[in-house]
Amino acid sequence: MGVNLSLILPNDCKDIMDNEYALAFFKDALNRVTAFFGGRREFVTEITIYNSDSPEWDEFEGPEYSFTIPLISATYYLNKGYWEVSTGDRYGFYFWPYPGDVDRNGNPYIGARYNCFNAARILGFSEGWISDDYHTWRCLVGDVDSDFETWLRYGKDEEDAIVHEYSMSIFGDELGEYKDYASKYHDSFKECFDLLESFERDYPEYRVLSIGSPDKEFALVSDGNSIFMVDADTGMRLSDFPIEKYLSDPNGEEPILFPRE
């Protein structure tokens, strides 16, 4: 399936067409994300608010409430009953761990999974649902009246609608080989939490903001006052200055850090 990955996170937004209500819900989420990064709104970019109050509003279009966190290249779209998150990953990347590419616990490292883990955790979730984009914005779920329950039920047929449980057991002992996979999964992020907990156990002086992104060697942490990028294995700071802004490398190879201006 050469299609993009979508992360689905259920929420309590009841009406995306009620401008006042939806805007309040959206701003509350922005405030929570900002608080997660110690009050730094600079980590949130490309904020879009487009509804019937917008001067350029087209009555045949739906509203859009979205924002981007460059740290994980994730864009969050508010929908009725759920967030749809795009990390720029291909769906198949979630199912192709490379042999020998393991984290500090010896678990297979899957970058697309850590992007989703961080995206979910930043918004306060400990689990997520993933699918290809033919089961999100490309299908009927893109309708403003659809909600999370609609997504759970949606499929081309009964089998396609099944939400499977994601686990490392689907790979067996054959890492690095193409695996057939379904269209929708629930992920409890077990190995991601294992990595997070092992790092926190070894380096309790830090609060982890993200880990395993853009690669397994990185963790973005706070010491209570400042934010630093550190080596996820050694806890060593990778810059001698606090980070106030963060952009992802266009090729996804390394982070671009900005000191305090």
LINFEN-V467927 format. One record per residue. D_LAST is the distance of its C-alpha to the last C-alpha in Angstrom with 1 decimal. Layout:
BEGIN
d_last
D_LAST
D_LAST
END
This chain:
BEGIN
d_last
43.8
41.3
39.3
35.9
35.1
34.7
33.8
35.6
34.6
37.1
36.0
37.9
37.1
40.5
40.2
37.6
39.5
39.2
36.0
35.4
36.1
34.1
31.1
31.2
31.6
28.7
26.3
27.5
26.6
23.0
22.7
24.1
21.8
18.7
20.4
21.0
17.3
16.9
16.2
13.3
14.6
11.9
14.4
17.0
17.4
20.3
22.0
25.4
28.0
31.2
34.4
37.5
35.5
33.4
34.7
35.1
36.8
39.7
42.3
43.2
39.7
38.4
35.3
32.0
29.4
26.8
23.2
21.5
19.7
18.3
18.3
22.1
22.6
24.5
25.4
27.3
30.1
31.9
35.7
38.6
38.9
36.3
32.9
33.1
30.2
29.7
27.9
29.0
31.5
35.2
37.5
39.5
36.5
37.1
40.5
40.1
38.9
39.2
41.5
39.9
36.4
36.3
33.8
34.0
36.9
38.8
38.4
38.0
34.4
34.1
30.6
31.5
32.7
29.6
27.6
30.0
30.0
26.3
26.5
29.4
28.1
24.8
27.0
29.4
32.1
34.0
35.9
35.8
38.2
37.8
39.7
39.8
38.8
42.5
42.7
39.8
38.7
41.4
44.1
45.5
42.7
40.6
42.9
41.3
44.3
43.8
42.3
41.7
45.4
46.1
43.8
45.6
48.9
48.0
49.5
51.8
54.4
55.0
53.8
50.7
49.7
49.7
46.5
46.7
45.1
42.6
43.1
43.1
46.9
47.0
46.1
48.9
48.8
48.0
44.3
43.2
46.0
45.9
46.8
48.2
46.3
46.8
44.8
43.5
42.4
41.3
38.9
38.5
35.9
38.0
36.7
33.1
33.6
35.4
32.4
30.1
32.7
33.3
29.7
29.4
32.7
31.5
28.0
28.5
25.5
23.3
23.2
23.2
21.2
22.6
24.9
26.7
24.2
23.7
26.3
28.3
26.4
23.1
22.2
19.0
19.4
18.2
19.4
19.4
16.0
13.6
14.0
15.1
17.2
20.5
23.8
26.1
29.1
28.0
25.1
23.2
19.4
18.4
15.0
14.3
10.9
10.3
9.8
8.0
9.5
12.8
15.2
18.7
20.2
22.7
25.4
24.5
24.6
21.3
17.9
14.8
11.9
8.1
6.2
3.8
0.0
END
